[in-house]
Amino acid sequence: MTALHILHVEDDKDIRDVTAFALTLDPQVTVTSVASGEAALAALDGGLRPDVVLMDVMMPGESGVELTRALRATHKTPILLLTAKGETPDRIEGLE
């Protein structure tokens, strides 16, 4: 039985693979990785119930911030946003 299930949303395959590998070094962690916001919504709407969503902000198509807004409308799962953006307006947008 796993103690933590993470839904990882990252469009870059190399980053997605390395992150999933690092997270699953702990045998108590399970990671479901998807490459887009659409895939994340489909997984959640299809019954996936992760403990947390770990999401890239800068993705093609729907950004992580946009996806966060969509998820908040229907899901209460905690979300951690990963980004290279560090400016104050970017941080405020992510927190909103």
Backbone as XML, in Angstrom:
<?xml version="1.0"?>
<chain id="A" units="angstrom">
  <residue number="1" name="MET">
    <atom name="N" x="0.835" y="-1.179" z="0.000"/>
    <atom name="CA" x="0.000" y="0.000" z="0.000"/>
    <atom name="C" x="0.881" y="1.243" z="0.000"/>
  </residue>
  <residue number="2" name="THR">
    <atom name="N" x="0.552" y="2.208" z="-0.851"/>
    <atom name="CA" x="1.355" y="3.419" z="-0.923"/>
    <atom name="C" x="0.800" y="4.482" z="0.002"/>
  </residue>
  <residue number="3" name="ALA">
    <atom name="N" x="1.680" y="5.311" z="0.490"/>
    <atom name="CA" x="1.282" y="6.375" z="1.390"/>
    <atom name="C" x="0.965" y="7.662" z="0.643"/>
  </residue>
  <residue number="4" name="LEU">
    <atom name="N" x="1.512" y="7.825" z="-0.566"/>
    <atom name="CA" x="1.335" y="9.067" z="-1.304"/>
    <atom name="C" x="1.223" y="8.775" z="-2.789"/>
  </residue>
  <residue number="5" name="HIS">
    <atom name="N" x="0.172" y="9.305" z="-3.412"/>
    <atom name="CA" x="-0.015" y="9.181" z="-4.862"/>
    <atom name="C" x="0.043" y="10.584" z="-5.451"/>
  </residue>
  <residue number="6" name="ILE">
    <atom name="N" x="0.984" y="10.788" z="-6.382"/>
    <atom name="CA" x="1.198" y="12.094" z="-7.008"/>
    <atom name="C" x="0.786" y="12.035" z="-8.470"/>
  </residue>
  <residue number="7" name="LEU">
    <atom name="N" x="-0.003" y="13.012" z="-8.904"/>
    <atom name="CA" x="-0.274" y="13.208" z="-10.327"/>
    <atom name="C" x="0.713" y="14.267" z="-10.793"/>
  </residue>
  <residue number="8" name="HIS">
    <atom name="N" x="1.618" y="13.880" z="-11.695"/>
    <atom name="CA" x="2.662" y="14.781" z="-12.172"/>
    <atom name="C" x="2.317" y="15.221" z="-13.590"/>
  </residue>
  <residue number="9" name="VAL">
    <atom name="N" x="2.181" y="16.523" z="-13.793"/>
    <atom name="CA" x="1.810" y="17.084" z="-15.098"/>
    <atom name="C" x="2.999" y="17.876" z="-15.629"/>
  </residue>
  <residue number="10" name="GLU">
    <atom name="N" x="3.641" y="17.349" z="-16.669"/>
    <atom name="CA" x="4.852" y="17.965" z="-17.236"/>
    <atom name="C" x="4.930" y="17.616" z="-18.713"/>
  </residue>
  <residue number="11" name="ASP">
    <atom name="N" x="5.057" y="18.630" z="-19.564"/>
    <atom name="CA" x="5.074" y="18.386" z="-21.006"/>
    <atom name="C" x="6.428" y="17.872" z="-21.503"/>
  </residue>
  <residue number="12" name="ASP">
    <atom name="N" x="7.517" y="18.189" z="-20.829"/>
    <atom name="CA" x="8.853" y="17.760" z="-21.250"/>
    <atom name="C" x="9.108" y="16.330" z="-20.774"/>
  </residue>
  <residue number="13" name="LYS">
    <atom name="N" x="9.258" y="15.402" z="-21.726"/>
    <atom name="CA" x="9.388" y="13.981" z="-21.374"/>
    <atom name="C" x="10.598" y="13.708" z="-20.491"/>
  </residue>
  <residue number="14" name="ASP">
    <atom name="N" x="11.723" y="14.340" z="-20.781"/>
    <atom name="CA" x="12.918" y="14.097" z="-19.972"/>
    <atom name="C" x="12.709" y="14.533" z="-18.525"/>
  </residue>
  <residue number="15" name="ILE">
    <atom name="N" x="12.147" y="15.706" z="-18.332"/>
    <atom name="CA" x="11.875" y="16.195" z="-16.972"/>
    <atom name="C" x="10.846" y="15.305" z="-16.297"/>
  </residue>
  <residue number="16" name="ARG">
    <atom name="N" x="9.812" y="14.921" z="-17.047"/>
    <atom name="CA" x="8.771" y="14.046" z="-16.505"/>
    <atom name="C" x="9.366" y="12.720" z="-16.027"/>
  </residue>
  <residue number="17" name="ASP">
    <atom name="N" x="10.225" y="12.128" z="-16.845"/>
    <atom name="CA" x="10.820" y="10.836" z="-16.492"/>
    <atom name="C" x="11.753" y="10.940" z="-15.288"/>
  </residue>
  <residue number="18" name="VAL">
    <atom name="N" x="12.609" y="11.951" z="-15.269"/>
    <atom name="CA" x="13.556" y="12.114" z="-14.160"/>
    <atom name="C" x="12.819" y="12.410" z="-12.858"/>
  </residue>
  <residue number="19" name="THR">
    <atom name="N" x="11.814" y="13.261" z="-12.929"/>
    <atom name="CA" x="11.047" y="13.598" z="-11.718"/>
    <atom name="C" x="10.322" y="12.370" z="-11.184"/>
  </residue>
  <residue number="20" name="ALA">
    <atom name="N" x="9.677" y="11.639" z="-12.062"/>
    <atom name="CA" x="8.963" y="10.429" z="-11.630"/>
    <atom name="C" x="9.934" y="9.421" z="-11.019"/>
  </residue>
  <residue number="21" name="PHE">
    <atom name="N" x="11.098" y="9.252" z="-11.640"/>
    <atom name="CA" x="12.101" y="8.332" z="-11.103"/>
    <atom name="C" x="12.527" y="8.768" z="-9.699"/>
  </residue>
  <residue number="22" name="ALA">
    <atom name="N" x="12.846" y="10.051" z="-9.547"/>
    <atom name="CA" x="13.304" y="10.551" z="-8.248"/>
    <atom name="C" x="12.232" y="10.399" z="-7.178"/>
  </residue>
  <residue number="23" name="LEU">
    <atom name="N" x="11.005" y="10.697" z="-7.532"/>
    <atom name="CA" x="9.919" y="10.606" z="-6.546"/>
    <atom name="C" x="9.656" y="9.172" z="-6.122"/>
  </residue>
  <residue number="24" name="THR">
    <atom name="N" x="9.803" y="8.241" z="-7.058"/>
    <atom name="CA" x="9.493" y="6.843" z="-6.739"/>
    <atom name="C" x="10.676" y="6.095" z="-6.122"/>
  </residue>
  <residue number="25" name="LEU">
    <atom name="N" x="11.776" y="6.788" z="-5.837"/>
    <atom name="CA" x="12.852" y="6.168" z="-5.063"/>
    <atom name="C" x="12.342" y="5.819" z="-3.668"/>
  </residue>
  <residue number="26" name="ASP">
    <atom name="N" x="11.336" y="6.557" z="-3.225"/>
    <atom name="CA" x="10.659" y="6.227" z="-1.970"/>
    <atom name="C" x="9.572" y="5.206" z="-2.302"/>
  </residue>
  <residue number="27" name="PRO">
    <atom name="N" x="9.634" y="4.009" z="-1.750"/>
    <atom name="CA" x="8.648" y="2.980" z="-2.092"/>
    <atom name="C" x="7.223" y="3.318" z="-1.641"/>
  </residue>
  <residue number="28" name="GLN">
    <atom name="N" x="7.080" y="4.332" z="-0.828"/>
    <atom name="CA" x="5.757" y="4.743" z="-0.370"/>
    <atom name="C" x="5.091" y="5.739" z="-1.326"/>
  </residue>
  <residue number="29" name="VAL">
    <atom name="N" x="5.767" y="6.061" z="-2.429"/>
    <atom name="CA" x="5.249" y="7.049" z="-3.381"/>
    <atom name="C" x="4.922" y="6.380" z="-4.707"/>
  </residue>
  <residue number="30" name="THR">
    <atom name="N" x="3.742" y="6.692" z="-5.231"/>
    <atom name="CA" x="3.333" y="6.280" z="-6.564"/>
    <atom name="C" x="3.131" y="7.541" z="-7.385"/>
  </residue>
  <residue number="31" name="VAL">
    <atom name="N" x="3.611" y="7.528" z="-8.621"/>
    <atom name="CA" x="3.480" y="8.690" z="-9.495"/>
    <atom name="C" x="2.735" y="8.294" z="-10.755"/>
  </residue>
  <residue number="32" name="THR">
    <atom name="N" x="1.721" y="9.076" z="-11.094"/>
    <atom name="CA" x="1.062" y="8.971" z="-12.387"/>
    <atom name="C" x="1.481" y="10.210" z="-13.160"/>
  </residue>
  <residue number="33" name="SER">
    <atom name="N" x="2.204" y="10.024" z="-14.260"/>
    <atom name="CA" x="2.712" y="11.149" z="-15.045"/>
    <atom name="C" x="1.894" y="11.315" z="-16.317"/>
  </residue>
  <residue number="34" name="VAL">
    <atom name="N" x="1.557" y="12.568" z="-16.618"/>
    <atom name="CA" x="0.855" y="12.890" z="-17.858"/>
    <atom name="C" x="1.548" y="14.086" z="-18.506"/>
  </residue>
  <residue number="35" name="ALA">
    <atom name="N" x="1.360" y="14.232" z="-19.813"/>
    <atom name="CA" x="2.094" y="15.235" z="-20.580"/>
    <atom name="C" x="1.345" y="16.526" z="-20.838"/>
  </residue>
  <residue number="36" name="SER">
    <atom name="N" x="0.088" y="16.622" z="-20.392"/>
    <atom name="CA" x="-0.676" y="17.834" z="-20.701"/>
    <atom name="C" x="-1.794" y="18.064" z="-19.688"/>
  </residue>
  <residue number="37" name="GLY">
    <atom name="N" x="-2.291" y="19.280" z="-19.716"/>
    <atom name="CA" x="-3.431" y="19.601" z="-18.872"/>
    <atom name="C" x="-4.659" y="18.796" z="-19.246"/>
  </residue>
  <residue number="38" name="GLU">
    <atom name="N" x="-4.854" y="18.581" z="-20.539"/>
    <atom name="CA" x="-5.995" y="17.774" z="-20.992"/>
    <atom name="C" x="-5.923" y="16.362" z="-20.430"/>
  </residue>
  <residue number="39" name="ALA">
    <atom name="N" x="-4.726" y="15.778" z="-20.445"/>
    <atom name="CA" x="-4.555" y="14.419" z="-19.920"/>
    <atom name="C" x="-4.782" y="14.387" z="-18.411"/>
  </residue>
  <residue number="40" name="ALA">
    <atom name="N" x="-4.375" y="15.439" z="-17.729"/>
    <atom name="CA" x="-4.584" y="15.512" z="-16.277"/>
    <atom name="C" x="-6.074" y="15.578" z="-15.957"/>
  </residue>
  <residue number="41" name="LEU">
    <atom name="N" x="-6.794" y="16.436" z="-16.666"/>
    <atom name="CA" x="-8.241" y="16.540" z="-16.442"/>
    <atom name="C" x="-8.941" y="15.226" z="-16.763"/>
  </residue>
  <residue number="42" name="ALA">
    <atom name="N" x="-8.529" y="14.581" z="-17.847"/>
    <atom name="CA" x="-9.142" y="13.307" z="-18.215"/>
    <atom name="C" x="-8.894" y="12.263" z="-17.132"/>
  </residue>
  <residue number="43" name="ALA">
    <atom name="N" x="-7.682" y="12.221" z="-16.600"/>
    <atom name="CA" x="-7.370" y="11.251" z="-15.541"/>
    <atom name="C" x="-8.200" y="11.517" z="-14.289"/>
  </residue>
  <residue number="44" name="LEU">
    <atom name="N" x="-8.290" y="12.777" z="-13.897"/>
    <atom name="CA" x="-9.069" y="13.124" z="-12.699"/>
    <atom name="C" x="-10.559" y="12.883" z="-12.911"/>
  </residue>
  <residue number="45" name="ASP">
    <atom name="N" x="-11.052" y="13.264" z="-14.072"/>
    <atom name="CA" x="-12.473" y="13.048" z="-14.362"/>
    <atom name="C" x="-12.785" y="11.565" z="-14.537"/>
  </residue>
  <residue number="46" name="GLY">
    <atom name="N" x="-11.751" y="10.776" z="-14.865"/>
    <atom name="CA" x="-11.913" y="9.335" z="-15.026"/>
    <atom name="C" x="-11.798" y="8.557" z="-13.727"/>
  </residue>
  <residue number="47" name="GLY">
    <atom name="N" x="-11.607" y="9.260" z="-12.623"/>
    <atom name="CA" x="-11.598" y="8.584" z="-11.337"/>
    <atom name="C" x="-10.273" y="8.550" z="-10.604"/>
  </residue>
  <residue number="48" name="LEU">
    <atom name="N" x="-9.200" y="9.050" z="-11.212"/>
    <atom name="CA" x="-7.919" y="9.093" z="-10.512"/>
    <atom name="C" x="-8.041" y="10.032" z="-9.318"/>
  </residue>
  <residue number="49" name="ARG">
    <atom name="N" x="-7.591" y="9.589" z="-8.161"/>
    <atom name="CA" x="-7.681" y="10.387" z="-6.943"/>
    <atom name="C" x="-6.308" y="10.504" z="-6.286"/>
  </residue>
  <residue number="50" name="PRO">
    <atom name="N" x="-5.434" y="11.367" z="-6.828"/>
    <atom name="CA" x="-4.111" y="11.522" z="-6.236"/>
    <atom name="C" x="-4.203" y="12.320" z="-4.936"/>
  </residue>
  <residue number="51" name="ASP">
    <atom name="N" x="-3.155" y="12.207" z="-4.145"/>
    <atom name="CA" x="-3.078" y="12.995" z="-2.916"/>
    <atom name="C" x="-2.640" y="14.422" z="-3.201"/>
  </residue>
  <residue number="52" name="VAL">
    <atom name="N" x="-1.883" y="14.592" z="-4.279"/>
    <atom name="CA" x="-1.379" y="15.912" z="-4.663"/>
    <atom name="C" x="-1.119" y="15.932" z="-6.169"/>
  </residue>
  <residue number="53" name="VAL">
    <atom name="N" x="-1.246" y="17.121" z="-6.761"/>
    <atom name="CA" x="-0.908" y="17.323" z="-8.172"/>
    <atom name="C" x="0.362" y="18.175" z="-8.202"/>
  </residue>
  <residue number="54" name="LEU">
    <atom name="N" x="1.376" y="17.690" z="-8.914"/>
    <atom name="CA" x="2.638" y="18.390" z="-9.091"/>
    <atom name="C" x="2.681" y="18.824" z="-10.549"/>
  </residue>
  <residue number="55" name="MET">
    <atom name="N" x="2.661" y="20.149" z="-10.792"/>
    <atom name="CA" x="2.408" y="20.618" z="-12.143"/>
    <atom name="C" x="3.373" y="21.706" z="-12.599"/>
  </residue>
  <residue number="56" name="ASP">
    <atom name="N" x="3.833" y="21.556" z="-13.837"/>
    <atom name="CA" x="4.642" y="22.577" z="-14.490"/>
    <atom name="C" x="3.743" y="23.754" z="-14.836"/>
  </residue>
  <residue number="57" name="VAL">
    <atom name="N" x="4.262" y="24.966" z="-14.734"/>
    <atom name="CA" x="3.479" y="26.150" z="-15.081"/>
    <atom name="C" x="3.545" y="26.412" z="-16.578"/>
  </residue>
  <residue number="58" name="MET">
    <atom name="N" x="4.733" y="26.303" z="-17.147"/>
    <atom name="CA" x="4.914" y="26.670" z="-18.554"/>
    <atom name="C" x="4.777" y="25.445" z="-19.453"/>
  </residue>
  <residue number="59" name="MET">
    <atom name="N" x="3.544" y="25.219" z="-19.912"/>
    <atom name="CA" x="3.260" y="24.120" z="-20.831"/>
    <atom name="C" x="2.588" y="24.689" z="-22.072"/>
  </residue>
  <residue number="60" name="PRO">
    <atom name="N" x="2.783" y="24.054" z="-23.221"/>
    <atom name="CA" x="2.079" y="24.512" z="-24.421"/>
    <atom name="C" x="0.575" y="24.274" z="-24.258"/>
  </residue>
  <residue number="61" name="GLY">
    <atom name="N" x="-0.192" y="25.067" z="-24.940"/>
    <atom name="CA" x="-1.647" y="24.943" z="-24.787"/>
    <atom name="C" x="-2.063" y="25.541" z="-23.461"/>
  </residue>
  <residue number="62" name="GLU">
    <atom name="N" x="-2.750" y="24.760" z="-22.668"/>
    <atom name="CA" x="-3.223" y="25.231" z="-21.361"/>
    <atom name="C" x="-2.053" y="25.265" z="-20.373"/>
  </residue>
  <residue number="63" name="SER">
    <atom name="N" x="-1.789" y="26.452" z="-19.806"/>
    <atom name="CA" x="-0.690" y="26.577" z="-18.845"/>
    <atom name="C" x="-1.075" y="25.935" z="-17.518"/>
  </residue>
  <residue number="64" name="GLY">
    <atom name="N" x="-0.077" y="25.734" z="-16.675"/>
    <atom name="CA" x="-0.338" y="25.191" z="-15.354"/>
    <atom name="C" x="-1.255" y="26.076" z="-14.525"/>
  </residue>
  <residue number="65" name="VAL">
    <atom name="N" x="-1.132" y="27.385" z="-14.698"/>
    <atom name="CA" x="-2.004" y="28.314" z="-13.963"/>
    <atom name="C" x="-3.442" y="28.164" z="-14.445"/>
  </residue>
  <residue number="66" name="GLU">
    <atom name="N" x="-3.640" y="28.068" z="-15.754"/>
    <atom name="CA" x="-4.990" y="27.880" z="-16.299"/>
    <atom name="C" x="-5.573" y="26.545" z="-15.844"/>
  </residue>
  <residue number="67" name="LEU">
    <atom name="N" x="-4.751" y="25.515" z="-15.856"/>
    <atom name="CA" x="-5.213" y="24.206" z="-15.406"/>
    <atom name="C" x="-5.576" y="24.241" z="-13.923"/>
  </residue>
  <residue number="68" name="THR">
    <atom name="N" x="-4.797" y="24.944" z="-13.143"/>
    <atom name="CA" x="-5.099" y="25.077" z="-11.715"/>
    <atom name="C" x="-6.475" y="25.694" z="-11.517"/>
  </residue>
  <residue number="69" name="ARG">
    <atom name="N" x="-6.770" y="26.727" z="-12.275"/>
    <atom name="CA" x="-8.099" y="27.360" z="-12.179"/>
    <atom name="C" x="-9.208" y="26.365" z="-12.539"/>
  </residue>
  <residue number="70" name="ALA">
    <atom name="N" x="-8.984" y="25.591" z="-13.593"/>
    <atom name="CA" x="-9.984" y="24.599" z="-14.007"/>
    <atom name="C" x="-10.161" y="23.523" z="-12.938"/>
  </residue>
  <residue number="71" name="LEU">
    <atom name="N" x="-9.049" y="23.060" z="-12.355"/>
    <atom name="CA" x="-9.140" y="22.035" z="-11.316"/>
    <atom name="C" x="-9.846" y="22.544" z="-10.079"/>
  </residue>
  <residue number="72" name="ARG">
    <atom name="N" x="-9.603" y="23.774" z="-9.706"/>
    <atom name="CA" x="-10.219" y="24.342" z="-8.507"/>
    <atom name="C" x="-11.744" y="24.403" z="-8.618"/>
  </residue>
  <residue number="73" name="ALA">
    <atom name="N" x="-12.245" y="24.446" z="-9.836"/>
    <atom name="CA" x="-13.695" y="24.507" z="-10.025"/>
    <atom name="C" x="-14.372" y="23.198" z="-9.632"/>
  </residue>
  <residue number="74" name="THR">
    <atom name="N" x="-13.629" y="22.074" z="-9.701"/>
    <atom name="CA" x="-14.265" y="20.776" z="-9.464"/>
    <atom name="C" x="-13.517" y="19.851" z="-8.515"/>
  </residue>
  <residue number="75" name="HIS">
    <atom name="N" x="-12.271" y="20.170" z="-8.175"/>
    <atom name="CA" x="-11.464" y="19.290" z="-7.342"/>
    <atom name="C" x="-10.826" y="20.053" z="-6.182"/>
  </residue>
  <residue number="76" name="LYS">
    <atom name="N" x="-10.615" y="19.378" z="-5.085"/>
    <atom name="CA" x="-9.999" y="19.976" z="-3.898"/>
    <atom name="C" x="-8.578" y="19.474" z="-3.651"/>
  </residue>
  <residue number="77" name="THR">
    <atom name="N" x="-8.046" y="18.691" z="-4.560"/>
    <atom name="CA" x="-6.713" y="18.118" z="-4.418"/>
    <atom name="C" x="-5.669" y="19.233" z="-4.314"/>
  </residue>
  <residue number="78" name="PRO">
    <atom name="N" x="-4.730" y="19.141" z="-3.378"/>
    <atom name="CA" x="-3.657" y="20.144" z="-3.290"/>
    <atom name="C" x="-2.824" y="20.152" z="-4.571"/>
  </residue>
  <residue number="79" name="ILE">
    <atom name="N" x="-2.360" y="21.337" z="-4.956"/>
    <atom name="CA" x="-1.586" y="21.507" z="-6.185"/>
    <atom name="C" x="-0.284" y="22.230" z="-5.856"/>
  </residue>
  <residue number="80" name="LEU">
    <atom name="N" x="0.824" y="21.663" z="-6.334"/>
    <atom name="CA" x="2.132" y="22.310" z="-6.239"/>
    <atom name="C" x="2.543" y="22.706" z="-7.645"/>
  </residue>
  <residue number="81" name="LEU">
    <atom name="N" x="2.831" y="23.994" z="-7.845"/>
    <atom name="CA" x="3.243" y="24.480" z="-9.153"/>
    <atom name="C" x="4.760" y="24.581" z="-9.215"/>
  </residue>
  <residue number="82" name="LEU">
    <atom name="N" x="5.343" y="24.045" z="-10.274"/>
    <atom name="CA" x="6.773" y="24.130" z="-10.513"/>
    <atom name="C" x="7.007" y="25.103" z="-11.653"/>
  </residue>
  <residue number="83" name="THR">
    <atom name="N" x="7.937" y="26.037" z="-11.452"/>
    <atom name="CA" x="8.182" y="27.020" z="-12.490"/>
    <atom name="C" x="9.575" y="27.601" z="-12.405"/>
  </residue>
  <residue number="84" name="ALA">
    <atom name="N" x="10.048" y="28.064" z="-13.543"/>
    <atom name="CA" x="11.302" y="28.800" z="-13.592"/>
    <atom name="C" x="11.025" y="30.290" z="-13.450"/>
  </residue>
  <residue number="85" name="LYS">
    <atom name="N" x="9.755" y="30.666" z="-13.481"/>
    <atom name="CA" x="9.383" y="32.070" z="-13.339"/>
    <atom name="C" x="9.542" y="32.487" z="-11.882"/>
  </residue>
  <residue number="86" name="GLY">
    <atom name="N" x="10.121" y="33.646" z="-11.663"/>
    <atom name="CA" x="10.349" y="34.071" z="-10.292"/>
    <atom name="C" x="9.913" y="35.492" z="-9.985"/>
  </residue>
  <residue number="87" name="GLU">
    <atom name="N" x="9.340" y="36.165" z="-10.958"/>
    <atom name="CA" x="8.910" y="37.543" z="-10.736"/>
    <atom name="C" x="7.672" y="37.590" z="-9.850"/>
  </residue>
  <residue number="88" name="THR">
    <atom name="N" x="7.522" y="38.653" z="-9.110"/>
    <atom name="CA" x="6.403" y="38.809" z="-8.169"/>
    <atom name="C" x="5.048" y="38.626" z="-8.852"/>
  </residue>
  <residue number="89" name="PRO">
    <atom name="N" x="4.783" y="39.227" z="-10.010"/>
    <atom name="CA" x="3.468" y="39.018" z="-10.643"/>
    <atom name="C" x="3.185" y="37.539" z="-10.954"/>
  </residue>
  <residue number="90" name="ASP">
    <atom name="N" x="4.239" y="36.807" z="-11.349"/>
    <atom name="CA" x="4.072" y="35.371" z="-11.638"/>
    <atom name="C" x="3.707" y="34.604" z="-10.378"/>
  </residue>
  <residue number="91" name="ARG">
    <atom name="N" x="4.341" y="34.949" z="-9.269"/>
    <atom name="CA" x="4.040" y="34.284" z="-7.992"/>
    <atom name="C" x="2.602" y="34.578" z="-7.548"/>
  </residue>
  <residue number="92" name="ILE">
    <atom name="N" x="2.201" y="35.815" z="-7.705"/>
    <atom name="CA" x="0.829" y="36.196" z="-7.318"/>
    <atom name="C" x="-0.179" y="35.454" z="-8.183"/>
  </residue>
  <residue number="93" name="GLU">
    <atom name="N" x="0.079" y="35.376" z="-9.484"/>
    <atom name="CA" x="-0.838" y="34.660" z="-10.372"/>
    <atom name="C" x="-0.974" y="33.201" z="-9.951"/>
  </residue>
  <residue number="94" name="GLY">
    <atom name="N" x="0.134" y="32.571" z="-9.601"/>
    <atom name="CA" x="0.089" y="31.176" z="-9.169"/>
    <atom name="C" x="-0.679" y="30.988" z="-7.879"/>
  </residue>
  <residue number="95" name="LEU">
    <atom name="N" x="-0.581" y="31.929" z="-6.972"/>
    <atom name="CA" x="-1.293" y="31.824" z="-5.688"/>
    <atom name="C" x="-2.789" y="32.101" z="-5.820"/>
  </residue>
  <residue number="96" name="GLU">
    <atom name="N" x="-3.136" y="32.906" z="-6.798"/>
    <atom name="CA" x="-4.555" y="33.212" z="-6.986"/>
    <atom name="C" x="-5.286" y="31.990" z="-7.459"/>
  </residue>
</chain>
